[in-house]
Amino acid sequence: MKVRPFEQIVDEYGPMVLRVCRAVLGPADAEDAWSETFLAALRVYPELAEDTNVEAWLVTIAHRKAVDVTRATARRPVVVERLPERASTTGRPEDWDGDLWAALSALPTKQRMAVAYHYLAGLPYAEIATILGGSTEAARRAAADGIKTLRTTYRPTTSVGREA
């Protein structure tokens, strides 16, 4: 089997990895984690086994980068001169839905990650269990509990500001 150019991997999986990074880290740190994910992946890609689940491999790297970003953020003070611009409703950085991030960030870490990895990245619960540590059933439960909480805490709004 011929190895695909890395650019094709980025094109195919890049949007999914960015959605996962946004869900896990929020809009401020997502793009840095995305970049770090693909830089780390590029270093290893030439030696990657042909039968590797590339999607799960990239989410695993993104998870580790998210942990690194979280640790680094916890160690440094945040100083801002002004409030950030209005949040999106489409998932693009310029249109980030801050209410969704607020609801996601209120979830316990494992629930937030399980929701992101399953519902945004499409990973099966067995892969999520490998990434987060624990059993497949625990990953399934964390995702289900996270979605249950989001159904009660997150109310999306339409572009004119009314509840959908």
N, C-alpha and C positions, 0 to 999 in steps of 0.2 A: 504494500500500500504506500502510495506517495504521500509525503508529509505536505499538508497544505501550508501556504504562506501564512505567516503570523498575522499579517494584515487582514486576512479573511477571518481569522479567529476574533480579532478585535471588532471587525464589522458585524459579525454574527452575534457575538456574546456581549459586546460593549454596552448596549442599552440595558440589558438585563443586569449586568454587574453594577451599573450606575444606579438603577432602581433599588437594588439591594443595599448599596452603600448609603443612599439617601434614607432608606427606611431604618437602617441600623444607626446611622450617625447624625442624620439631619442634614439640612441643605448646606450648612457652612463648611463641613469637612468632607462631604461626599466626593467632590471632584478630586481632591488630593488623594483620598483613599483609592479611588478608581485608577488614577494615574500610577500610584504605587503598586496596585494590583497587577497592572499590565507590564510595568517595568520588571517586577519580580517574575512574572510568568514568562516574559521574553527570555530571561536568563536561562530558564529551565526547559523551555519548549523544545529545543532541538533534541533533547534526550528523553522526552516524554514517550512512554509506551504507547503503541498504536491503539490498544484497547482501552485507553484511559477515557473515562467520562469527563470530557473537557469542561462541561458546564459545572459539574460538581467540583472539579479541580480548581476552577476559577473562583467559585464561591468560597471554597476553603481558603484560598489565598486572600480574598476580600475580607473574610472573617478575621484572619490574622492581622491584616492591615487595619481593620476597624478597631481591634483590641489595642494595637499600637497607638492609633490616633487617640483613643479614649484615655489611655495611660498618659500620653504626652499632654493632652488637654488638661487633665487633672493636675498636672504639675505646674502649669503656667497660668498667670493671671490674664484675664481678658479685659482689655481696655478698649472702649469704643467712643468715638466722638459724637456719633449720631445713631439713631435707630436705623435698622435695615429697611429696605424698601418693602412694599406690600408683597405678601406671600403669593405663591403660584396655585393654580387650580388644575394645571395640565400635566404636572410632573416634570416640566422643563425647568431648569434653574431660574430662568427669568420669570417663571409663573408658579413657583413653589407654593403648595397649599399648606400654609403654616398651621391651620387647624388640624390637618391630618398629622403633621409632625408632632403637634402638641399631644394628640391622642396616642400616637405611637410611642412617644417618649415617656408617657405616663405608665406604659406597660412595664412589667418586670423584664429585665434584660433577656432572659431565655425565651420568654413569650414573644418579645419584639423580634428577636432573631429568628425564631421558628416561623413566625408569620412572614417575615421578609423572605426567608430561604424557600419556604413552601409556596406561598402565594405569589411572590414576585419573581423568584428564580425558577419555580416549578420543580424543585428538587423533591424526590421521594423522602419519606420520613426516615428511612434507613440511612440515607446520606446525611440528613440533618443530625441524626443521632451521632454519627461519626464525627461531624464537625464540632458539635456542641459538647459531646461527651454524654453518655447515658444511653438509655434504651430507645428503640424505635417507638415504643408505647409512650414513653415520657416526651419524646419530640412531638408525637401526635397530640398528646394532651396539652402541651404548652401552646401549640398552634391553635387548637380548638378553644382553649381558655382565652387566648389573646384575641381571637376573632369575636368571641362572645362579649368580651369587654369592649372592643371597638364598636360593636353594634349598639351598645348603650351609651358610649361616650363620644362617638364621632358622628356628627351630622353634616354631610357635605352640603355646600351651598352652590347655587347656580352662579353664573357669571354676573347676574344682577344683584346678588347678595341675598336672595331668598333661599330658604331650605328647599332641597330637592325632594 
